[in-house]
């Protein structure tokens, strides 16, 4: 069994590989009775970049640590792609949808970890 932190690190690396930005990790490990421990939220500047980021995450995590998502949804319009890695749910947004939904703010008890953009 691969440690959740290792999967989390590889997801972030996959996002950075395609220049995904404004990466936020929502750490919910201290919240009781929640179905996952982490949300990873990021954004791309176009639908093409959003789908490219999701592809990069899938490929990078599979190639590096041989872990595949349980489910992926949102490729049809590539405005918001959600990826289920069990204990980690990844959300890749277009900026306007991320701003509209503001899912980072839904759990006020969660610890928000901002990952600096590479460029």
Secondary structure as GFF3:
##gff-version 3
##sequence-region A 1 119
A	DSSP	alpha_helix	4	17	.	.	.	ID=ss1
A	DSSP	beta_strand	21	27	.	.	.	ID=ss2
A	DSSP	beta_strand	38	44	.	.	.	ID=ss3
A	DSSP	alpha_helix	47	65	.	.	.	ID=ss4
A	DSSP	beta_strand	71	73	.	.	.	ID=ss5
A	DSSP	beta_strand	80	84	.	.	.	ID=ss6
A	DSSP	beta_strand	88	94	.	.	.	ID=ss7
A	DSSP	alpha_helix	95	101	.	.	.	ID=ss8
A	DSSP	three_ten_helix	103	105	.	.	.	ID=ss9
A	DSSP	beta_strand	111	115	.	.	.	ID=ss10
###
